Amino acid sequence: DTVLTQTPLSLSVIPGESASISCKSSQSLLHGNGNTYLHWYLQKPGQSLQCLISMVSNWASGVPDRFSGSGSGTDFTLKISRLEAEDVGVYYCMQATQSPPTVVQLMLLGICIVFTRVTRVIPFMNTVSKYFGSQEQRLGPANLP
């Protein structure tokens, strides 16, 4: 099974500064077709999930360039530059290389079926504190066509 882990466990930043979230996989997410199906999602309070970054580093429509994704193989990073209050929400990294759904299914359904540790971004006075959940999601065996 593939295990994804987000770190650090906690982090506090001041709006206007930068923040980074790391996502590590227990095995390479490079698919045989040359693509890496590692995506970043954000769920803002009271809203549905939105895709921030797809395929490691590609911005989704309407996502500001303050968000950027990088990485390869097993190590990936989401960086938020010039943090703003509107960045509050729950962040997820998700992989679709080793297990369904495929990227196409994921986009059509508009949901993330497999998650990793959760990053909560909560405003507190003039700071934004990030809290990470403790559960690791173990994904099933590969079932891509």
For each residue, the residues with C-beta under 8 A, 3 or more apart:
1: 26 138 139 140 141
2: 25 26 27 29 95 97 98 99 138 139
3: 25 26 136 137 138 139
4: 23 24 25 26 93 94 95 116 117 136 137 139
5: 23 24 116 117 136
6: 21 22 23 91 93 116 117 118 119 132
7: 21 22 24 132
8: 11 22 132
9: 132
10: 129 130 131 132
11: 8 19 129 130
12: 127 128 129 130
13: 17 18 19 83 127 128 130
14: 17 83 126 127 128
15: 83 84 85 126 127 128
16: 82 83
17: 13 14 82 83
18: 13 79 80 81 82 83
19: 11 13 79 80 83 128 130
20: 77 78 79 80
21: 6 7 77 78 79 91 93 119 130
22: 6 7 8 75 76 77
23: 4 5 6 38 40 71 75 76 77 78 93 116
24: 4 5 7 74 75 76
25: 2 3 4 28 29 38 73 74 75 76 95
26: 1 2 3 4 74
27: 2 74 98
28: 25 73 74
29: 2 25 36 37 38 73 74 76 95 97 98
30: 34 35 36 72 73 97
31: 34 35 36 37 97 144
32:
33:
34: 30 31
35: 30 31 55 97
36: 29 30 31 55 56 72 97
37: 29 31 55 95 96 97 102 103
38: 23 25 29 55 56 69 71 76 93 94 95 97
39: 51 53 54 55 93 94 95 96 103 106 112
40: 23 51 52 53 67 69 78 91 92 93 94
41: 49 50 51 52 91 92 93 94 112
42: 49 50 52 87 89 90 91 92
43: 47 48 49 50 89 90 92
44: 47 50 86 88 89
45: 88 89
46:
47: 43 44 50 89
48: 43 110
49: 41 42 43 92 110 111 112
50: 41 42 43 44 47 60 63
51: 39 40 41 54 60 63 107
52: 40 41 42 59 60 63 67 69 78 91
53: 39 40 56 57 58 59 60 63 67 68 69 78
54: 39 51 58 60 103
55: 35 36 37 38 39 58 103
56: 36 38 53 69 70 71 72 76
57: 53 68 69 70
58: 53 54 55 69
59: 52 53 63 65 67
60: 50 51 52 53 54 63
61:
62:
63: 50 51 52 53 59 60 67
64: 67
65: 59 68
66: 80 81 82 83 84
67: 40 52 53 59 63 64 78 79 80 81
68: 53 57 65 78 79 81
69: 38 40 52 53 56 57 58 76 77 78 79
70: 56 57 76 77 79
71: 23 38 56 75 76 77
72: 30 36 56 75 76
73: 25 28 29 30
74: 24 25 26 27 28 29
75: 22 23 24 25 71 72
76: 22 23 24 25 29 38 56 69 70 71 72 93
77: 20 21 22 23 69 70 71
78: 20 21 23 40 52 53 67 68 69 91 93
79: 18 19 20 21 67 68 69 70
80: 18 19 20 66 67 83 87
81: 18 66 67 68
82: 16 17 18 66
83: 13 14 15 16 17 18 19 66 80 87 128
84: 15 66 87
85: 15 88 123 128
86: 44
87: 42 80 83 84 121 128
88: 44 45 85 121 122 123 128
89: 42 43 44 45 47 120 121
90: 42 43 118 119 120 121
91: 6 21 40 41 42 52 78 118 119 121
92: 40 41 42 43 49 112 115 116 118 119
93: 4 6 21 23 38 39 40 41 76 78 116
94: 4 38 39 40 41 106 112 114 115 116
95: 2 4 25 29 37 38 39 98 99 114 139
96: 37 39 99 100 101 102 103 106 114 144
97: 2 29 30 31 35 36 37 38 142 144
98: 2 27 29 95 139 141 142
99: 2 95 96 114 139 140 141 142 143
100: 96 105 113 143 144
101: 96 105 106 109 113 114
102: 37 96 105 106 144 145
103: 37 39 54 55 96 106 107
104: 107 108
105: 100 101 102 108 109
106: 39 94 96 101 102 103 109 111 112 113
107: 51 103 104 110
108: 104 105
109: 101 105 106 113
110: 48 49 107
111: 49 106
112: 39 41 49 92 94 106 115
113: 100 101 106 109
114: 94 95 96 99 101 137 139
115: 92 94 112 118 137
116: 4 5 6 23 92 93 94 136 137
117: 4 5 6 132 133 134 135 136
118: 6 90 91 92 115 132 133 135
119: 6 21 90 91 92 130 131 132
120: 89 90 130 131 132 133
121: 87 88 89 90 91 128 129 130
122: 88 128 129 130 131
123: 85 88 127 128
124: 127 128 129
125:
126: 14 15
127: 12 13 14 15 123 124
128: 12 13 14 15 19 83 85 87 88 121 122 123 124
129: 10 11 12 121 122 124
130: 10 11 12 13 19 21 119 120 121 122
131: 10 119 120 122
132: 6 7 8 9 10 117 118 119 120
133: 117 118 120
134: 117
135: 117 118
136: 3 4 5 116 117
137: 3 4 114 115 116
138: 1 2 3
139: 1 2 3 4 95 98 99 114
140: 1 99 143
141: 1 98 99
142: 97 98 99
143: 99 100 140
144: 31 96 97 100 102
145: 102
